[in-house]
């Protein structure tokens, strides 16, 4: 598969787990996954307690963690994203009502640093669950799809091949349907994307078949775990009592008022309406650990939403299925940042700030993969006030990391190349209000902020989230879903791109898979919406600003001889650190001799450039320089004419007339004009002040060109000075 052999094993490792599998791929990649279930269900919860962890061990790539601490610490961003890729396709396939804690741990034991092992984690998790005694409906596997230079789809390409084909998409699924899609592309078409998904699913079927065959031979019998069952009598009473309340609340257009209407459908109201007519039902309602009431109400909400959308073609906020919420946006919202924008779509609002930095501001990535430094970063923050809640504000969660990464990938294909715009770019999206599609709003906000900052991106990028509502055999695809439709619907399909094609996608579903036909319809509807949103963005700012913000750093690029890099850096970094300290600039030097000078102050940048140019400038015979006397000897004076460049003015060349002592003409610290008359075969520079002042002949040339004293005479006084007579010009 993909030119490598995929081997799935079990029975040797992690035997105390409920199930384990070892996946080998090619000759370097090995991933172990173990799954464990608690003996008893967790009481009093209305969610499935599943935890997935993708453990990256640096030894797997033959590396030692950088920094002071050499033990792996918190998960890297890549590990978090890989954990999410395992969670999303397997979560919908556990039985409804399953409340036992499940932990899935995929550990990378060995890896090719140029081959991402994340899809092997999904395959190993699917195999471990299939082999375990944990109830799990269908086997899951995943592959990555790219393209070669000829445009042919390839399975599990290596990192260097991503750029060649302009596509990198991860697809997870069962033998019947696709469960998850996530990836990016260089403005690929909808048909190319769907072709990649179908190509991936064909290979997923092969992996699933192999896992199922192994499970028949070595798998455990499935245990009978208790499932949360709703009391049928309570279900009938709640449905009869609150049916009209649910229907009315679902049709309240404004989010806050709708939430208030749903909040009034609570246990206290149910107890009040029930009275003493049924002690058994009252006991269930009064038990705080019994989640039956909330589960019944949620099921009623889902059913009412399906009726509205599929039968009536009406959405809770009054929109049609393919209608986008009202959009407004503004750039340059705050003055001090380098670029800023506010993008609002309905009750979802994002503020995005763009910051430009130097080459050295790029993020150093210390992970398993050889991915180098990141010069473009996007961070997504979701404060509790954005949904009218209170909670502790700590570090970003997995959801925030995932949303930020998706928006980051969406903009990468339109960014200028580093050689054309060598800035580090850091974007931060603050979600100010949220009612669905906030990650796609951050894509739109990023486009506006980059253009406001003067970053020459190629095109506008916009994103939209599509939803799916199923009822029996019928379905309706929704455009620009809001929070309620995301929570109660079956699909969240995010699509971002330009007017020419797709740049990023992410699809999650809550059912046992979707067909290619549903995806095709959703993609077509998303394209129409994307083009509409792009037009709205163009109305706010049509092209990137021609000038950077006055607060943004300016960057100068100087090309020097690579052999002279040492002259700029100096011993132990002494020279470059002094330049930085004296001018306040940032200096980054590449191995090929490119010198990047970054400074907010233009004058400081010019000064630093002049210093660097002088440090790397070659001394030219016949040129005149203003130099500083640095040392006095009996036979002459040493004069610094350029930084790090010093030459000798022989005593006979210090003055137009003969002098007895060097001190009679100059002293240390004097600035004098000198001319380079010779650079000998050892690189030593001979200077003449007399040639500048004018000699006896008055033509600016000396009658004699002195030779430096031999080494034995350099330190002594009164030693002989050899000269060779030079013929006067005729």
HELIX and SHEET records of a PDB file:
HELIX    1   1 UNK A   58  UNK A   61  5                                   4    
HELIX    2   2 UNK A   77  UNK A   91  1                                  15    
HELIX    3   3 UNK A  118  UNK A  131  1                                  14    
HELIX    4   4 UNK A  159  UNK A  165  1                                   7    
HELIX    5   5 UNK A  190  UNK A  218  1                                  29    
HELIX    6   6 UNK A  232  UNK A  250  1                                  19    
HELIX    7   7 UNK A  255  UNK A  263  1                                   9    
HELIX    8   8 UNK A  267  UNK A  274  1                                   8    
HELIX    9   9 UNK A  279  UNK A  286  1                                   8    
HELIX   10  10 UNK A  292  UNK A  306  1                                  15    
HELIX   11  11 UNK A  307  UNK A  311  3                                   5    
HELIX   12  12 UNK A  359  UNK A  361  5                                   3    
HELIX   13  13 UNK A  384  UNK A  387  5                                   4    
HELIX   14  14 UNK A  398  UNK A  412  1                                  15    
HELIX   15  15 UNK A  438  UNK A  452  1                                  15    
HELIX   16  16 UNK A  483  UNK A  488  1                                   6    
HELIX   17  17 UNK A  516  UNK A  540  1                                  25    
HELIX   18  18 UNK A  562  UNK A  564  5                                   3    
HELIX   19  19 UNK A  565  UNK A  569  1                                   5    
HELIX   20  20 UNK A  571  UNK A  573  5                                   3    
HELIX   21  21 UNK A  574  UNK A  583  1                                  10    
HELIX   22  22 UNK A  602  UNK A  616  1                                  15    
HELIX   23  23 UNK A  651  UNK A  653  5                                   3    
HELIX   24  24 UNK A  662  UNK A  664  5                                   3    
HELIX   25  25 UNK A  690  UNK A  693  1                                   4    
HELIX   26  26 UNK A  711  UNK A  714  1                                   4    
SHEET    1   A 5 UNK A   6  UNK A   9  0                                        
SHEET    2   A 5 UNK A  19  UNK A  25 -1                                        
SHEET    3   A 5 UNK A  29  UNK A  41 -1                                        
SHEET    4   A 5 UNK A 100  UNK A 110 -1                                        
SHEET    5   A 5 UNK A  50  UNK A  56  1                                        
SHEET    1   B 8 UNK A 153  UNK A 155  0                                        
SHEET    2   B 8 UNK A 141  UNK A 147 -1                                        
SHEET    3   B 8 UNK A 167  UNK A 173 -1                                        
SHEET    4   B 8 UNK A 178  UNK A 188 -1                                        
SHEET    5   B 8 UNK A 502  UNK A 509 -1                                        
SHEET    6   B 8 UNK A 491  UNK A 497 -1                                        
SHEET    7   B 8 UNK A 462  UNK A 471 -1                                        
SHEET    8   B 8 UNK A 474  UNK A 479 -1                                        
SHEET    1   C 5 UNK A 327  UNK A 331  0                                        
SHEET    2   C 5 UNK A 339  UNK A 345 -1                                        
SHEET    3   C 5 UNK A 348  UNK A 357 -1                                        
SHEET    4   C 5 UNK A 424  UNK A 433 -1                                        
SHEET    5   C 5 UNK A 376  UNK A 381  1                                        
SHEET    1   D 3 UNK A 554  UNK A 559  0                                        
SHEET    2   D 3 UNK A 594  UNK A 599 -1                                        
SHEET    3   D 3 UNK A 586  UNK A 589 -1                                        
SHEET    1   E 6 UNK A 624  UNK A 633  0                                        
SHEET    2   E 6 UNK A 636  UNK A 642 -1                                        
SHEET    3   E 6 UNK A 645  UNK A 650 -1                                        
SHEET    4   E 6 UNK A 685  UNK A 688  1                                        
SHEET    5   E 6 UNK A 671  UNK A 679 -1                                        
SHEET    6   E 6 UNK A 624  UNK A 633 -1                                        
SHEET    1   F 2 UNK A 704  UNK A 706  0                                        
SHEET    2   F 2 UNK A 723  UNK A 725 -1                                        
END                                                                             
